[in-house]
Amino acid sequence: MAAPKLNNSALFITKGYINGEWLSTSQSGKTFSVVNPSTGASIAELPEMDTREVHSASNAASAAFKSWKKTSAKSRGQILRKWAELMHANAADLGTIMTLENGKPYAEAKGEIAFAAGYLEFYAGEGERAYGDVIPPANTANRILAIKQPIGVVACLAPWNFPAAMITRKAGAAIAAGCTTVVKPAGETPLTALALAYLAEQAGLPKGVMNVITSMATLAEVGKALCEEPTIRKLSFTGSTAVGKLLMSQCAGTLKKLSLELGGNAPFIIFDDCDLDATVNALMGAKIRNSGQTCVCANRIYVQRGVYTELADRLVQKFKELKTGDGFGEGVVVGPLTASRGVEKAARHVQDAVSKGAKLLHGGKPISGNGYFFEPTVITDMTPNMISHDEEIFAPVATLYPFDTEEEVVELANNTDVGLGSYVCTNNIGRMWRVAEELETGMVGVNTGVIAGGELPFGGVKASGFGKEGGKWGVEEFMVTKCIVMAV
């Protein structure tokens, strides 16, 4: 388990981070392995932390909050900007670490670093715009103000598919608001989070403002402890709907404020009046990004019959051109899936669809050898009775469903219990508005496959959760409103 070759070797950290101290061992004395999904080999051993470290980290964050909340928004913003600058300066090394533990192609990993830094850059200014209100009183003997204040200590539970962006999108907003944080990165991808914590420290973030708990086997008990810890006043989680519901129930005892960005099942609707070239490019971005492992990936691709065959043919040709392999390989566009269970799930989805009458046009099986690779796959003649209609695929598998009318496809798209992202491709301006407004999702991309950014509100409806990340809304999630009534 030799450390990777980096320009700044200090970024490769295999320790937890609590109260400004780097901890090489956990109180349990146990460790867990971080695995390179391209090879299946272990690349690092990290301390397996448990409820004792959760308590220590939350206490450290609580103590740091007393001074951090009084730090001016301008000063907090200066630190966030410096943090972002350091991310840009170390993008090559951060990309290397991410590709090693997550598997995404190196160019894409470096792109995520810029994307993640963008959240810090936006939040740095947004913290200074936490405006309150002067309220006209009914009783003219009073003056009324509504001010915003940081909520307190925040637990940030991040997934493995965006190891950098999910940290800065959550912790960056909380820190900008004046909160302190306990960050729990996914056990599959803790190295990126630790490197970011190191750069935050270098940028001047005081000890205790950001703490990082590392764990894999103890994930369930650590999550429960974060929910039940009374000093933690807010929990932000990105992950499955099932886990989100569990965390919500575990937070009930302490009445924590919650932001939950949960499962998605994104419809990508293609009308026959679209610009087909632009549509195929948008679809490729929405489907292949991170090897299909994003919560807003195009999951159900609805194609109007007038362009169904041509769209399928073009997509197959694009998929044939995709190079799959180790994320450091030249020209690689599709890396491995981050966990072996992802390969098993993708194979199950393909087998189920084909057994029920779908047509396999390209790919369809795991790639033999080391690592967790699955062939880029295109399947047509999909129907609602196939498991891919109701379950996220999370793999480079494109499933195409035919439809005839606008009314029909809107009903099909909304026939799910989740509602995170969706996409519409059409050149009819009236249809753009109608369909975007009718879709029951928190975000809609019209003629684009990109619906996330530092300035945008990201979040869903229905069983996709509640709360927003990004933009002014992302900072507001970590603040409370206080009313002040003064007799004059």
LUMMARKE-811858 format. One record per residue (C-alpha): residue number from 1; x, y, z. Coordinates in steps of 0.25 Angstrom, whole numbers, plus 5000, padded with zeros to 4 digits. Last residue first. Example, Ala and Ser with C-alpha at 12.3 -4.5 7.8 and 13.67 -1.06 7.14 Angstrom:
LUMMARKE-811858
+-----+------+------+------+
! seq !   px !   py !   pz !
+-----+------+------+------+
!   2 ! 5055 ! 4996 ! 5029 !
!   1 ! 5049 ! 4982 ! 5031 !
+-----+------+------+------+
This chain:
LUMMARKE-811858
+-----+------+------+------+
! seq !   px !   py !   pz !
+-----+------+------+------+
! 488 ! 4842 ! 5209 ! 5090 !
! 487 ! 4838 ! 5195 ! 5092 !
! 486 ! 4847 ! 5185 ! 5085 !
! 485 ! 4842 ! 5172 ! 5078 !
! 484 ! 4854 ! 5163 ! 5073 !
! 483 ! 4850 ! 5151 ! 5065 !
! 482 ! 4861 ! 5140 ! 5062 !
! 481 ! 4862 ! 5133 ! 5049 !
! 480 ! 4870 ! 5120 ! 5049 !
! 479 ! 4882 ! 5117 ! 5039 !
! 478 ! 4888 ! 5105 ! 5033 !
! 477 ! 4878 ! 5103 ! 5022 !
! 476 ! 4879 ! 5118 ! 5019 !
! 475 ! 4893 ! 5115 ! 5013 !
! 474 ! 4889 ! 5105 ! 5003 !
! 473 ! 4877 ! 5114 ! 4999 !
! 472 ! 4886 ! 5125 ! 4995 !
! 471 ! 4892 ! 5116 ! 4985 !
! 470 ! 4895 ! 5101 ! 4987 !
! 469 ! 4888 ! 5091 ! 4995 !
! 468 ! 4873 ! 5090 ! 4997 !
! 467 ! 4864 ! 5084 ! 5007 !
! 466 ! 4855 ! 5072 ! 5006 !
! 465 ! 4855 ! 5057 ! 5002 !
! 464 ! 4855 ! 5049 ! 4989 !
! 463 ! 4842 ! 5042 ! 4995 !
! 462 ! 4834 ! 5054 ! 4990 !
! 461 ! 4842 ! 5066 ! 4986 !
! 460 ! 4856 ! 5068 ! 4982 !
! 459 ! 4869 ! 5076 ! 4984 !
! 458 ! 4879 ! 5085 ! 4978 !
! 457 ! 4877 ! 5101 ! 4978 !
! 456 ! 4887 ! 5107 ! 4968 !
! 455 ! 4898 ! 5117 ! 4970 !
! 454 ! 4909 ! 5106 ! 4973 !
! 453 ! 4905 ! 5097 ! 4962 !
! 452 ! 4896 ! 5086 ! 4958 !
! 451 ! 4886 ! 5083 ! 4947 !
! 450 ! 4895 ! 5079 ! 4935 !
! 449 ! 4889 ! 5070 ! 4924 !
! 448 ! 4883 ! 5081 ! 4916 !
! 447 ! 4871 ! 5084 ! 4906 !
! 446 ! 4863 ! 5087 ! 4918 !
! 445 ! 4868 ! 5082 ! 4932 !
! 444 ! 4858 ! 5081 ! 4943 !
! 443 ! 4860 ! 5081 ! 4957 !
! 442 ! 4852 ! 5078 ! 4970 !
! 441 ! 4843 ! 5068 ! 4963 !
! 440 ! 4828 ! 5066 ! 4960 !
! 439 ! 4828 ! 5069 ! 4945 !
! 438 ! 4817 ! 5078 ! 4941 !
! 437 ! 4824 ! 5092 ! 4942 !
! 436 ! 4836 ! 5086 ! 4933 !
! 435 ! 4825 ! 5080 ! 4923 !
! 434 ! 4817 ! 5092 ! 4921 !
! 433 ! 4829 ! 5102 ! 4920 !
! 432 ! 4837 ! 5094 ! 4910 !
! 431 ! 4825 ! 5090 ! 4903 !
! 430 ! 4822 ! 5105 ! 4900 !
! 429 ! 4836 ! 5107 ! 4895 !
! 428 ! 4835 ! 5096 ! 4885 !
! 427 ! 4850 ! 5092 ! 4882 !
! 426 ! 4849 ! 5080 ! 4891 !
! 425 ! 4858 ! 5072 ! 4901 !
! 424 ! 4853 ! 5071 ! 4915 !
! 423 ! 4861 ! 5066 ! 4927 !
! 422 ! 4857 ! 5062 ! 4942 !
! 421 ! 4864 ! 5063 ! 4955 !
! 420 ! 4859 ! 5059 ! 4970 !
! 419 ! 4845 ! 5053 ! 4970 !
! 418 ! 4843 ! 5040 ! 4977 !
! 417 ! 4830 ! 5032 ! 4978 !
! 416 ! 4829 ! 5029 ! 4964 !
! 415 ! 4818 ! 5031 ! 4953 !
! 414 ! 4822 ! 5045 ! 4950 !
! 413 ! 4830 ! 5042 ! 4937 !
! 412 ! 4819 ! 5033 ! 4932 !
! 411 ! 4808 ! 5043 ! 4934 !
! 410 ! 4817 ! 5054 ! 4927 !
! 409 ! 4820 ! 5044 ! 4916 !
! 408 ! 4805 ! 5041 ! 4913 !
! 407 ! 4801 ! 5056 ! 4913 !
! 406 ! 4812 ! 5059 ! 4903 !
! 405 ! 4808 ! 5048 ! 4894 !
! 404 ! 4814 ! 5036 ! 4888 !
! 403 ! 4824 ! 5029 ! 4897 !
! 402 ! 4835 ! 5019 ! 4895 !
! 401 ! 4844 ! 5015 ! 4907 !
! 400 ! 4860 ! 5014 ! 4906 !
! 399 ! 4869 ! 5009 ! 4917 !
! 398 ! 4883 ! 5014 ! 4917 !
! 397 ! 4893 ! 5006 ! 4926 !
! 396 ! 4906 ! 5012 ! 4930 !
! 395 ! 4903 ! 5009 ! 4945 !
! 394 ! 4895 ! 5014 ! 4956 !
! 393 ! 4882 ! 5007 ! 4952 !
! 392 ! 4872 ! 5014 ! 4961 !
! 391 ! 4860 ! 5006 ! 4964 !
! 390 ! 4845 ! 5008 ! 4959 !
! 389 ! 4846 ! 5007 ! 4944 !
! 388 ! 4859 ! 4999 ! 4945 !
! 387 ! 4852 ! 4988 ! 4951 !
! 386 ! 4844 ! 4985 ! 4939 !
! 385 ! 4828 ! 4985 ! 4939 !
! 384 ! 4828 ! 4999 ! 4934 !
! 383 ! 4833 ! 4995 ! 4920 !
! 382 ! 4846 ! 4996 ! 4912 !
! 381 ! 4847 ! 4994 ! 4897 !
! 380 ! 4861 ! 4998 ! 4897 !
! 379 ! 4874 ! 4995 ! 4904 !
! 378 ! 4888 ! 5001 ! 4903 !
! 377 ! 4900 ! 4997 ! 4911 !
! 376 ! 4913 ! 5003 ! 4915 !
! 375 ! 4920 ! 4990 ! 4919 !
! 374 ! 4922 ! 4988 ! 4934 !
! 373 ! 4935 ! 4989 ! 4942 !
! 372 ! 4938 ! 4986 ! 4957 !
! 371 ! 4953 ! 4983 ! 4957 !
! 370 ! 4961 ! 4972 ! 4952 !
! 369 ! 4958 ! 4964 ! 4940 !
! 368 ! 4945 ! 4961 ! 4933 !
! 367 ! 4936 ! 4973 ! 4929 !
! 366 ! 4922 ! 4971 ! 4934 !
! 365 ! 4910 ! 4970 ! 4924 !
! 364 ! 4900 ! 4977 ! 4916 !
! 363 ! 4908 ! 4983 ! 4904 !
! 362 ! 4900 ! 4988 ! 4892 !
! 361 ! 4886 ! 4987 ! 4886 !
! 360 ! 4879 ! 4978 ! 4897 !
! 359 ! 4865 ! 4978 ! 4894 !
! 358 ! 4854 ! 4977 ! 4905 !
! 357 ! 4845 ! 4966 ! 4906 !
! 356 ! 4843 ! 4962 ! 4921 !
! 355 ! 4856 ! 4954 ! 4922 !
! 354 ! 4864 ! 4965 ! 4915 !
! 353 ! 4859 ! 4975 ! 4925 !
! 352 ! 4862 ! 4966 ! 4937 !
! 351 ! 4876 ! 4962 ! 4932 !
! 350 ! 4880 ! 4976 ! 4930 !
! 349 ! 4875 ! 4981 ! 4944 !
! 348 ! 4882 ! 4969 ! 4950 !
! 347 ! 4895 ! 4971 ! 4943 !
! 346 ! 4895 ! 4986 ! 4948 !
! 345 ! 4892 ! 4982 ! 4962 !
! 344 ! 4904 ! 4972 ! 4962 !
! 343 ! 4913 ! 4982 ! 4956 !
! 342 ! 4909 ! 4992 ! 4967 !
! 341 ! 4911 ! 4982 ! 4978 !
! 340 ! 4926 ! 4982 ! 4974 !
! 339 ! 4927 ! 4996 ! 4979 !
! 338 ! 4932 ! 5009 ! 4972 !
! 337 ! 4927 ! 5005 ! 4958 !
! 336 ! 4940 ! 5005 ! 4949 !
! 335 ! 4943 ! 5016 ! 4939 !
! 334 ! 4936 ! 5021 ! 4927 !
! 333 ! 4943 ! 5032 ! 4919 !
! 332 ! 4957 ! 5027 ! 4918 !
! 331 ! 4965 ! 5034 ! 4907 !
! 330 ! 4978 ! 5031 ! 4913 !
! 329 ! 4977 ! 5022 ! 4925 !
! 328 ! 4977 ! 5028 ! 4939 !
! 327 ! 4962 ! 5025 ! 4942 !
! 326 ! 4965 ! 5010 ! 4939 !
! 325 ! 4957 ! 5005 ! 4928 !
! 324 ! 4945 ! 5008 ! 4918 !
! 323 ! 4947 ! 5015 ! 4905 !
! 322 ! 4933 ! 5020 ! 4900 !
! 321 ! 4932 ! 5020 ! 4884 !
! 320 ! 4922 ! 5008 ! 4884 !
! 319 ! 4914 ! 5016 ! 4894 !
! 318 ! 4913 ! 5028 ! 4884 !
! 317 ! 4909 ! 5018 ! 4873 !
! 316 ! 4898 ! 5012 ! 4882 !
! 315 ! 4893 ! 5025 ! 4885 !
! 314 ! 4892 ! 5029 ! 4870 !
! 313 ! 4884 ! 5016 ! 4867 !
! 312 ! 4875 ! 5018 ! 4879 !
! 311 ! 4872 ! 5033 ! 4875 !
! 310 ! 4869 ! 5029 ! 4861 !
! 309 ! 4859 ! 5018 ! 4865 !
! 308 ! 4852 ! 5026 ! 4875 !
! 307 ! 4851 ! 5039 ! 4867 !
! 306 ! 4836 ! 5039 ! 4863 !
! 305 ! 4833 ! 5029 ! 4874 !
! 304 ! 4835 ! 5040 ! 4885 !
! 303 ! 4847 ! 5035 ! 4894 !
! 302 ! 4846 ! 5034 ! 4909 !
! 301 ! 4859 ! 5031 ! 4916 !
! 300 ! 4857 ! 5025 ! 4930 !
! 299 ! 4869 ! 5027 ! 4939 !
! 298 ! 4876 ! 5039 ! 4933 !
! 297 ! 4886 ! 5041 ! 4945 !
! 296 ! 4882 ! 5051 ! 4955 !
! 295 ! 4886 ! 5043 ! 4967 !
! 294 ! 4899 ! 5040 ! 4961 !
! 293 ! 4907 ! 5027 ! 4958 !
! 292 ! 4905 ! 5026 ! 4943 !
! 291 ! 4920 ! 5024 ! 4940 !
! 290 ! 4923 ! 5037 ! 4948 !
! 289 ! 4916 ! 5044 ! 4937 !
! 288 ! 4910 ! 5034 ! 4926 !
! 287 ! 4895 ! 5037 ! 4927 !
! 286 ! 4893 ! 5052 ! 4928 !
! 285 ! 4906 ! 5055 ! 4920 !
! 284 ! 4902 ! 5046 ! 4909 !
! 283 ! 4888 ! 5051 ! 4909 !
! 282 ! 4892 ! 5065 ! 4907 !
! 281 ! 4901 ! 5061 ! 4895 !
! 280 ! 4889 ! 5053 ! 4889 !
! 279 ! 4880 ! 5064 ! 4891 !
! 278 ! 4889 ! 5074 ! 4884 !
! 277 ! 4890 ! 5065 ! 4872 !
! 276 ! 4875 ! 5062 ! 4872 !
! 275 ! 4870 ! 5077 ! 4873 !
! 274 ! 4857 ! 5073 ! 4878 !
! 273 ! 4843 ! 5073 ! 4871 !
! 272 ! 4842 ! 5058 ! 4873 !
! 271 ! 4841 ! 5059 ! 4888 !
! 270 ! 4852 ! 5054 ! 4897 !
! 269 ! 4849 ! 5052 ! 4912 !
! 268 ! 4860 ! 5048 ! 4922 !
! 267 ! 4853 ! 5043 ! 4935 !
! 266 ! 4861 ! 5043 ! 4947 !
! 265 ! 4859 ! 5032 ! 4957 !
! 264 ! 4865 ! 5039 ! 4970 !
! 263 ! 4868 ! 5035 ! 4984 !
! 262 ! 4871 ! 5044 ! 4995 !
! 261 ! 4876 ! 5058 ! 4998 !
! 260 ! 4871 ! 5060 ! 5012 !
! 259 ! 4873 ! 5073 ! 5020 !
! 258 ! 4869 ! 5072 ! 5034 !
! 257 ! 4867 ! 5081 ! 5047 !
! 256 ! 4869 ! 5072 ! 5059 !
! 255 ! 4857 ! 5069 ! 5068 !
! 254 ! 4867 ! 5062 ! 5078 !
! 253 ! 4858 ! 5049 ! 5080 !
! 252 ! 4853 ! 5050 ! 5065 !
! 251 ! 4867 ! 5049 ! 5059 !
! 250 ! 4867 ! 5034 ! 5059 !
! 249 ! 4854 ! 5034 ! 5051 !
! 248 ! 4860 ! 5044 ! 5041 !
! 247 ! 4873 ! 5035 ! 5040 !
! 246 ! 4864 ! 5023 ! 5037 !
! 245 ! 4856 ! 5030 ! 5026 !
! 244 ! 4869 ! 5035 ! 5020 !
! 243 ! 4875 ! 5021 ! 5020 !
! 242 ! 4863 ! 5016 ! 5012 !
! 241 ! 4863 ! 5028 ! 5003 !
! 240 ! 4877 ! 5026 ! 4999 !
! 239 ! 4888 ! 5036 ! 5001 !
! 238 ! 4892 ! 5050 ! 5003 !
! 237 ! 4890 ! 5055 ! 5018 !
! 236 ! 4890 ! 5068 ! 5025 !
! 235 ! 4888 ! 5068 ! 5040 !
! 234 ! 4885 ! 5080 ! 5049 !
! 233 ! 4886 ! 5083 ! 5064 !
! 232 ! 4898 ! 5074 ! 5068 !
! 231 ! 4900 ! 5076 ! 5083 !
! 230 ! 4889 ! 5066 ! 5086 !
! 229 ! 4896 ! 5054 ! 5079 !
! 228 ! 4885 ! 5045 ! 5075 !
! 227 ! 4886 ! 5046 ! 5060 !
! 226 ! 4901 ! 5046 ! 5060 !
! 225 ! 4901 ! 5034 ! 5069 !
! 224 ! 4892 ! 5027 ! 5059 !
! 223 ! 4901 ! 5030 ! 5048 !
! 222 ! 4913 ! 5025 ! 5056 !
! 221 ! 4905 ! 5012 ! 5059 !
! 220 ! 4901 ! 5009 ! 5045 !
! 219 ! 4915 ! 5013 ! 5039 !
! 218 ! 4923 ! 5004 ! 5049 !
! 217 ! 4928 ! 4995 ! 5038 !
! 216 ! 4933 ! 5007 ! 5030 !
! 215 ! 4938 ! 5018 ! 5038 !
! 214 ! 4946 ! 5031 ! 5038 !
! 213 ! 4940 ! 5043 ! 5045 !
! 212 ! 4945 ! 5057 ! 5040 !
! 211 ! 4944 ! 5070 ! 5048 !
! 210 ! 4942 ! 5084 ! 5043 !
! 209 ! 4941 ! 5096 ! 5052 !
! 208 ! 4948 ! 5089 ! 5063 !
! 207 ! 4962 ! 5095 ! 5060 !
! 206 ! 4961 ! 5109 ! 5053 !
! 205 ! 4960 ! 5109 ! 5038 !
! 204 ! 4972 ! 5117 ! 5033 !
! 203 ! 4974 ! 5113 ! 5019 !
! 202 ! 4984 ! 5102 ! 5023 !
! 201 ! 4973 ! 5096 ! 5032 !
! 200 ! 4963 ! 5096 ! 5020 !
! 199 ! 4974 ! 5089 ! 5012 !
! 198 ! 4976 ! 5078 ! 5022 !
! 197 ! 4961 ! 5076 ! 5023 !
! 196 ! 4960 ! 5075 ! 5007 !
! 195 ! 4971 ! 5064 ! 5008 !
! 194 ! 4963 ! 5057 ! 5018 !
! 193 ! 4950 ! 5058 ! 5010 !
! 192 ! 4958 ! 5052 ! 4998 !
! 191 ! 4963 ! 5041 ! 5006 !
! 190 ! 4950 ! 5037 ! 5012 !
! 189 ! 4944 ! 5030 ! 4999 !
! 188 ! 4939 ! 5016 ! 5001 !
! 187 ! 4935 ! 5018 ! 5016 !
! 186 ! 4927 ! 5030 ! 5012 !
! 185 ! 4930 ! 5043 ! 5018 !
! 184 ! 4925 ! 5047 ! 5032 !
! 183 ! 4927 ! 5062 ! 5034 !
! 182 ! 4925 ! 5068 ! 5048 !
! 181 ! 4923 ! 5083 ! 5046 !
! 180 ! 4923 ! 5097 ! 5052 !
! 179 ! 4913 ! 5107 ! 5048 !
! 178 ! 4915 ! 5122 ! 5044 !
! 177 ! 4907 ! 5122 ! 5032 !
! 176 ! 4919 ! 5121 ! 5023 !
! 175 ! 4923 ! 5108 ! 5031 !
! 174 ! 4910 ! 5102 ! 5028 !
! 173 ! 4910 ! 5105 ! 5014 !
! 172 ! 4924 ! 5099 ! 5012 !
! 171 ! 4921 ! 5087 ! 5020 !
! 170 ! 4910 ! 5083 ! 5011 !
! 169 ! 4913 ! 5087 ! 4997 !
! 168 ! 4928 ! 5086 ! 5000 !
! 167 ! 4927 ! 5071 ! 5005 !
! 166 ! 4918 ! 5067 ! 4994 !
! 165 ! 4927 ! 5073 ! 4984 !
! 164 ! 4939 ! 5066 ! 4988 !
! 163 ! 4935 ! 5051 ! 4989 !
! 162 ! 4925 ! 5052 ! 4978 !
! 161 ! 4920 ! 5037 ! 4977 !
! 160 ! 4924 ! 5033 ! 4991 !
! 159 ! 4913 ! 5039 ! 4999 !
! 158 ! 4914 ! 5050 ! 5010 !
! 157 ! 4908 ! 5051 ! 5024 !
! 156 ! 4910 ! 5065 ! 5029 !
! 155 ! 4906 ! 5067 ! 5044 !
! 154 ! 4904 ! 5081 ! 5048 !
! 153 ! 4907 ! 5089 ! 5061 !
! 152 ! 4900 ! 5101 ! 5063 !
! 151 ! 4888 ! 5108 ! 5056 !
! 150 ! 4895 ! 5120 ! 5051 !
! 149 ! 4887 ! 5133 ! 5053 !
! 148 ! 4877 ! 5141 ! 5044 !
! 147 ! 4870 ! 5153 ! 5049 !
! 146 ! 4856 ! 5158 ! 5049 !
! 145 ! 4854 ! 5171 ! 5055 !
! 144 ! 4842 ! 5178 ! 5061 !
! 143 ! 4840 ! 5192 ! 5067 !
! 142 ! 4829 ! 5194 ! 5077 !
! 141 ! 4821 ! 5206 ! 5082 !
! 140 ! 4814 ! 5206 ! 5068 !
! 139 ! 4807 ! 5193 ! 5072 !
! 138 ! 4804 ! 5186 ! 5058 !
! 137 ! 4818 ! 5187 ! 5056 !
! 136 ! 4825 ! 5189 ! 5042 !
! 135 ! 4835 ! 5178 ! 5041 !
! 134 ! 4850 ! 5181 ! 5039 !
! 133 ! 4856 ! 5168 ! 5032 !
! 132 ! 4869 ! 5160 ! 5032 !
! 131 ! 4880 ! 5158 ! 5022 !
! 130 ! 4889 ! 5147 ! 5021 !
! 129 ! 4897 ! 5153 ! 5010 !
! 128 ! 4911 ! 5153 ! 5016 !
! 127 ! 4910 ! 5137 ! 5016 !
! 126 ! 4906 ! 5138 ! 5001 !
! 125 ! 4920 ! 5143 ! 4998 !
! 124 ! 4928 ! 5131 ! 5003 !
! 123 ! 4917 ! 5122 ! 4999 !
! 122 ! 4919 ! 5124 ! 4984 !
! 121 ! 4934 ! 5122 ! 4985 !
! 120 ! 4932 ! 5110 ! 4994 !
! 119 ! 4922 ! 5104 ! 4984 !
! 118 ! 4932 ! 5106 ! 4972 !
! 117 ! 4943 ! 5099 ! 4979 !
! 116 ! 4934 ! 5086 ! 4978 !
! 115 ! 4932 ! 5088 ! 4963 !
! 114 ! 4947 ! 5091 ! 4961 !
! 113 ! 4950 ! 5078 ! 4969 !
! 112 ! 4940 ! 5071 ! 4961 !
! 111 ! 4947 ! 5075 ! 4948 !
! 110 ! 4960 ! 5069 ! 4953 !
! 109 ! 4952 ! 5056 ! 4956 !
! 108 ! 4946 ! 5056 ! 4942 !
! 107 ! 4960 ! 5057 ! 4936 !
! 106 ! 4965 ! 5046 ! 4944 !
! 105 ! 4954 ! 5037 ! 4941 !
! 104 ! 4945 ! 5032 ! 4952 !
! 103 ! 4950 ! 5021 ! 4961 !
! 102 ! 4946 ! 5026 ! 4974 !
! 101 ! 4958 ! 5023 ! 4983 !
! 100 ! 4969 ! 5024 ! 4973 !
!  99 ! 4962 ! 5034 ! 4964 !
!  98 ! 4959 ! 5043 ! 4976 !
!  97 ! 4974 ! 5043 ! 4981 !
!  96 ! 4979 ! 5046 ! 4967 !
!  95 ! 4969 ! 5058 ! 4965 !
!  94 ! 4973 ! 5064 ! 4979 !
!  93 ! 4987 ! 5063 ! 4974 !
!  92 ! 4984 ! 5070 ! 4961 !
!  91 ! 4975 ! 5080 ! 4967 !
!  90 ! 4985 ! 5085 ! 4977 !
!  89 ! 4985 ! 5100 ! 4973 !
!  88 ! 4970 ! 5099 ! 4970 !
!  87 ! 4967 ! 5093 ! 4984 !
!  86 ! 4977 ! 5104 ! 4990 !
!  85 ! 4969 ! 5115 ! 4984 !
!  84 ! 4956 ! 5109 ! 4989 !
!  83 ! 4961 ! 5109 ! 5003 !
!  82 ! 4966 ! 5123 ! 5002 !
!  81 ! 4952 ! 5127 ! 4997 !
!  80 ! 4946 ! 5120 ! 5009 !
!  79 ! 4956 ! 5126 ! 5019 !
!  78 ! 4952 ! 5140 ! 5013 !
!  77 ! 4937 ! 5137 ! 5014 !
!  76 ! 4938 ! 5134 ! 5029 !
!  75 ! 4945 ! 5147 ! 5031 !
!  74 ! 4934 ! 5154 ! 5023 !
!  73 ! 4923 ! 5147 ! 5031 !
!  72 ! 4929 ! 5152 ! 5044 !
!  71 ! 4934 ! 5142 ! 5054 !
!  70 ! 4924 ! 5142 ! 5066 !
!  69 ! 4918 ! 5128 ! 5061 !
!  68 ! 4933 ! 5123 ! 5061 !
!  67 ! 4935 ! 5127 ! 5075 !
!  66 ! 4925 ! 5119 ! 5083 !
!  65 ! 4924 ! 5109 ! 5071 !
!  64 ! 4938 ! 5104 ! 5074 !
!  63 ! 4933 ! 5098 ! 5087 !
!  62 ! 4921 ! 5091 ! 5080 !
!  61 ! 4930 ! 5086 ! 5069 !
!  60 ! 4940 ! 5080 ! 5079 !
!  59 ! 4928 ! 5073 ! 5087 !
!  58 ! 4923 ! 5068 ! 5074 !
!  57 ! 4936 ! 5062 ! 5070 !
!  56 ! 4939 ! 5055 ! 5084 !
!  55 ! 4925 ! 5049 ! 5084 !
!  54 ! 4926 ! 5044 ! 5070 !
!  53 ! 4940 ! 5039 ! 5074 !
!  52 ! 4934 ! 5030 ! 5085 !
!  51 ! 4922 ! 5026 ! 5076 !
!  50 ! 4932 ! 5019 ! 5066 !
!  49 ! 4944 ! 5021 ! 5058 !
!  48 ! 4951 ! 5011 ! 5049 !
!  47 ! 4965 ! 5017 ! 5047 !
!  46 ! 4969 ! 5017 ! 5033 !
!  45 ! 4977 ! 5007 ! 5024 !
!  44 ! 4981 ! 5011 ! 5010 !
!  43 ! 4981 ! 5006 ! 4996 !
!  42 ! 4975 ! 4992 ! 4996 !
!  41 ! 4974 ! 4985 ! 4983 !
!  40 ! 4961 ! 4983 ! 4975 !
!  39 ! 4968 ! 4988 ! 4963 !
!  38 ! 4960 ! 4999 ! 4957 !
!  37 ! 4952 ! 5000 ! 4969 !
!  36 ! 4964 ! 5004 ! 4978 !
!  35 ! 4960 ! 5000 ! 4992 !
!  34 ! 4960 ! 5007 ! 5005 !
!  33 ! 4963 ! 4997 ! 5016 !
!  32 ! 4958 ! 4998 ! 5030 !
!  31 ! 4964 ! 4999 ! 5044 !
!  30 ! 4962 ! 4995 ! 5058 !
!  29 ! 4969 ! 5001 ! 5071 !
!  28 ! 4955 ! 5003 ! 5077 !
!  27 ! 4959 ! 5017 ! 5081 !
!  26 ! 4963 ! 5020 ! 5067 !
!  25 ! 4978 ! 5021 ! 5063 !
!  24 ! 4985 ! 5031 ! 5054 !
!  23 ! 4978 ! 5043 ! 5059 !
!  22 ! 4981 ! 5057 ! 5053 !
!  21 ! 4978 ! 5068 ! 5063 !
!  20 ! 4970 ! 5081 ! 5059 !
!  19 ! 4958 ! 5077 ! 5068 !
!  18 ! 4956 ! 5064 ! 5062 !
!  17 ! 4962 ! 5058 ! 5049 !
!  16 ! 4964 ! 5044 ! 5045 !
!  15 ! 4976 ! 5038 ! 5039 !
!  14 ! 4981 ! 5032 ! 5026 !
!  13 ! 4985 ! 5045 ! 5019 !
!  12 ! 4990 ! 5047 ! 5005 !
!  11 ! 4990 ! 5062 ! 5004 !
!  10 ! 5004 ! 5064 ! 5011 !
!   9 ! 5010 ! 5057 ! 4999 !
!   8 ! 5009 ! 5070 ! 4991 !
!   7 ! 5013 ! 5068 ! 4977 !
!   6 ! 5007 ! 5054 ! 4978 !
!   5 ! 5012 ! 5040 ! 4975 !
!   4 ! 5002 ! 5030 ! 4982 !
!   3 ! 5005 ! 5025 ! 4995 !
!   2 ! 5010 ! 5010 ! 4995 !
!   1 ! 5000 ! 5000 ! 5000 !
+-----+------+------+------+
